[in-house]
């Protein structure tokens, strides 16, 4: 019976091995555990982190951990889902910024790159643990949501540029999706390896933005926003295109 209770679908917003937190106290304890898990996985990696480390960092008992998560793997999946959701929200918030409407597209792309860099730097410890987990165990279950979040960012950029008449509908989505993958791959490499590229963050962002704008055919002095047109609000970026 307990096993049946702990099984739920990703589509329903829950994951296998995670008990629902219906009371405020239980939700607060789960949030403390997840926040602590980010720190522990960042410090120790997936393999060296133990449930006792996570519980201790959260100020909870090991029993409290197991009342909410079946095991470390289920906990890691819950943390992964939380971080992916933060990424979706961050994408929506980026395009809701009113000042973007007054900026040249090249500058918006630069801010877009900087925002992606901020996300990966903020979650660099977890990203490192995620790579360790997937490479060590050959576990590919994490990647569909990661690709979906990247597709959301590509589609958001495509919508924004189409609203300015700078990309045709036929080319916008594919080109933006591709350039987002290039940007994120470069950023992940730099963040995980802490290479020289990030010693001058301003130049790093400027170089990536230049690659993006040239690939998309956007000049450094892009045309101003067409009169009466504005980027779509956050609702336009809440769900990625299904393929």
N, C-alpha and C positions, 0 to 999 in steps of 0.2 A: 504493500500500500504506500509506504514511504517513497519507494522508488517511483511509483506512478505519479505521486505528488510532485516529484522533483523533475519530471520530464515535461517540457513545454517547447513551443516552437519559436524559432527566431522571428518568423513573420509576425507573431503576436507580441513581439517586444521583449520576450524572455528567452532564456537559454537553458539547455539541458543541464541539470545539476544545481540549479539556483532556486531556492525557496522564495516565494513571494513575500515581500515585507509589507504587511497591511497596516501595522501600527506605526505611529510617528517614532516611537522609541526604537523600534526595529529598523526603520528606514535610516535613522540617524546612525545606528551602529553599523549598518551596512556601508553607509557613506564613509564613516571613519576607517573602516577596513579597506575600502577601495582607495582612499587617499593615501593610506599607509602603504598599500601594495605598490602604488606608483613609486614611492620612495625606496622601498625594499628591493623591488625588481631593478630599479635604476642603479642601486648600489651593488647588488649581488648577482644580477642576472637571473634568468629563469631557473637554471639548474641548481644553483647554490642557495636560492631562497627557500625557506621552509615555512610551513604554516605557522609555526611558533614565532618566527621572526615577524611575520605580518601581524599576528594577533598582539604581540608585545608592542610593536610600533603603534598600533591603534589603541592601546590601552584596554584591550579586550582579552578574554580568556580564549584558549584554544577551543573549548566547548562552544563558545559564542560564535566562533568562525564556522564550525561544522553545523550549527543550527541554521546557517544562512547559505553555505556553499558545500557541495558534496566533497570536493577535494580542491587541490591547488589548480588543476587544469580548468575546472569550472569557474573558479575565481578569476583566473587569468582571462578567460573568455568574457566574463562580465566586465572586467576592466578594459579589455579591448573594445567592447561595445560602447562603453562610456566615452572613451577617447575618440572613437569614430563619430559618435553623436556630437561631441564638442566640435569636431571638424566640420560637420554639416552646418551647425549653428554659426560657426565662424564665417563660413562661406556666405551664408545668408546675410549676416550682419555687415560684411564687407560692402556688398552692393546696396545696402540701405543707407550708406553714408551720403548725406546730401551734397557734400563738397565735391564729390566725384563728377557731378553734372557740369561743373565749371572748369574741369581740368582737361588738358589735352590727353588723348588716349594713351600716348607713350608714357605720360606720367602716371596714369591709372595702372598701366601694366607694371611699372616700377613698384608702385605701392602694393600691387597684387603679389609680386615676387617677394617683397619684404614681409608681407603677411604670411605667406607660406613658410618662409624661413623662420618666422617667429613661432609658428605652430610646431615645426619639427624641432626647434631648439628647446621649446618648452617641454616637449615629450621625448627628448632624445634618449633618456634612460630606458623608457618603456619600449621605444622603437628598437633599441639595441637588444633588449630581452626578447622582443618579438622575432627578430631575425635569428637569434640563437635558437629559439624554440622551433621555428619552422625548418631551419637547416639541420638541426640535430635529429629531429624526429621525422622529417619529411612530411610534416603536417601542412597541408595546403588549405585547410578550412578557413584560415584567417583572410586569405587573399581576395575572395570575392567582394567583401565589404570594403576593403582597401581600394580595390579597383573602382568600385561604385562611387566612393567618396571622391576619387580623382576625376571620374567622369562628371560628377556634379560640378566640380570646379571648372572643368573644361567647358561644360555647357553654360555655366554662369558667365564665363568670359565671352563665349560666342554670342550669347543673348545681348550682352552689353555692347559689343562691337557692332552687331547687326542693328541695334537700335540707333546707332550713329551712321548707318549706311556705309560702314568701312569694310564689311565682308559680305559676300553674297550668301544667301541661305544654303546653297549647295556645298560651299567650301568651309563655312564657318565652324561647324561642330567638329568635323574631323581634324582640321588644322589646329583648333584650340585644344582639343583633347590630346593631340600628339605633343604640342608644346608644353602642356601642363606636365605630362609624363617626363619630358626632358628636364624641365625645371626641377621637379620633385626628385628625380633620380640623382641629379647633380647635388641638390641640397642634402639629401640623405647621405650620400657619400661624404660630403664635407663635414656634416654634423657628426656622423658616427666615427669618422677617423680623425676628427679635430685637426684637419690639415691646415696648411698655410693659407688656403683660400679664405678662411674666416678671420684671419688676422686683420684684414681691412674689409669689414663687413659692407661698408658703403660701396666700395669698388666691386665687391663680389655681387651685390644686388644689381648694380649698374650694368655689369657685364652680362648677367643672365637676362636682364630686361632688354638689353640691346639685341641679344640673340632672339628673344621672343618677338620683339617688334619687327625686326628684319624678316624673320620667318613668316610673320603674318602680313607683311607689306605695309606696316604702319610707320610713317615718318616721324622724326623727332619733333616736328611741328605739325602734328595732326590737325585736321580741320576742326573747328569748334563744333560743339553739339548742335545738330540741326534744330532750328527754332521749333518749339512745340514738342520735341522728343526728349524723353528722359529715360534712364535705365529703369527696368522693371523693379518693383519693390521686392522685399524678401520672400514673398510667397512664390515668386517665379523660380526660386532656387532651392526650394525645400525638397524636391524629389528629382533624382536623376532620370534621364531617359532610359527606358527599359529596352534591352536589345534582345 
